[in-house]
Amino acid sequence: MHLLLSRRCAGFATEPRRVLEEVDMPALDSYLVYPEEMRSVARVQVFRDFLVTKAQRWVY
């Protein structure tokens, strides 16, 4: 499991840092679920695109 520690959650780290690097991360399936009739709603499309863009930058 990879954990990030930061000033906010740890109270003492100056910069976020990866811990437990030697432990393999399991695959994590993520789903965005919404009613089918909302598929063409612009807000849903923008939010979906935002999540996909963020997920592509995730580093494991």
trRosetta pair geometry for C-beta under 8 A, 3 or more apart (Angstrom, degrees):
i j d omega theta_ij theta_ji phi_ij phi_ji
1 20 5.6 10 75 110 64 151
1 23 5.5 -20 17 109 46 141
1 25 6.7 92 -112 -104 36 75
2 18 5.6 -29 -160 -153 106 99
2 19 7.3 140 -156 63 54 51
2 20 6.1 -158 -102 79 39 95
2 21 6.9 46 -109 -98 95 49
2 23 7.3 -169 -56 73 58 97
2 25 5.8 -37 -2 -71 102 120
2 60 6.8 178 3 -157 148 55
3 18 7.6 132 68 -152 42 50
3 19 5.1 -26 63 56 92 103
3 20 6.1 61 14 24 91 117
4 16 4.7 4 -176 -166 109 112
4 17 7.1 150 -146 62 64 27
4 18 6.5 -33 -94 -91 70 53
4 19 7.8 166 -93 12 23 85
5 9 6.3 -129 -144 80 56 104
5 10 4.2 36 -169 -40 105 141
5 13 4.6 116 124 -11 106 157
5 16 6.5 161 74 -140 43 56
5 17 5.9 -19 51 50 93 79
5 19 6.3 47 -14 -18 110 125
6 9 5.5 71 51 23 79 91
6 10 6.5 152 61 13 29 98
6 13 6.0 -112 -139 81 16 119
6 15 7.6 -46 -125 170 72 24
6 16 4.5 -22 -82 -82 92 83
7 10 7.0 -71 -117 55 14 83
7 11 7.0 58 -172 -110 50 15
7 12 7.7 -174 -124 41 58 11
7 13 6.0 -126 -67 75 50 68
7 14 6.7 31 -70 -125 103 26
10 13 4.7 50 68 2 141 104
13 16 7.1 79 127 -99 134 28
13 17 6.2 -136 -160 14 136 105
18 21 5.6 73 128 -76 114 98
20 23 4.6 -18 165 19 101 120
25 28 7.6 -48 158 -22 108 105
25 60 5.1 -120 43 -162 145 111
30 51 7.9 -148 133 167 134 122
30 55 6.7 -147 54 -111 149 141
32 47 7.6 163 -154 118 143 101
32 48 5.7 177 92 -110 164 86
32 51 6.1 141 -66 64 135 163
34 38 4.9 -83 148 75 118 131
34 39 7.6 157 93 -72 110 54
34 44 5.7 -159 103 -137 171 132
35 38 4.9 89 68 2 83 104
36 39 5.7 -12 -171 -28 50 114
38 41 4.6 -36 -165 8 72 127
38 44 5.0 118 149 -42 102 158
39 44 7.0 -109 -127 100 18 143
40 45 7.6 1 -156 -44 27 121
41 44 4.4 74 76 9 99 109
41 45 6.9 -178 88 -10 50 86
42 45 5.6 -58 -147 39 34 112
42 46 6.1 32 158 -18 69 107
43 46 5.9 -55 -145 38 29 109
43 47 6.2 27 156 -17 64 109
44 47 5.8 -56 -145 39 29 110
44 48 6.2 33 155 -21 65 107
45 48 5.7 -54 -146 36 29 112
45 49 6.3 27 156 -16 64 107
46 49 5.8 -55 -147 39 30 110
46 50 6.3 36 152 -23 63 106
47 50 5.5 -52 -148 34 32 116
47 51 6.5 31 155 -18 65 104
48 51 5.9 -56 -151 36 30 109
48 52 6.4 28 154 -17 65 106
49 52 5.7 -53 -145 37 32 111
49 53 6.3 34 155 -20 65 106
50 53 5.9 -58 -150 36 27 111
50 54 6.4 23 155 -14 64 108
51 54 5.8 -57 -147 39 31 109
51 55 6.1 30 157 -20 67 109
52 55 5.7 -56 -143 38 29 111
52 56 6.5 34 156 -25 63 104
53 56 6.0 -53 -153 28 29 113
53 57 7.2 20 152 -13 59 106
54 57 6.0 -67 -161 36 36 108
54 58 7.4 56 144 -45 65 87
55 58 5.6 -24 -160 -9 45 117
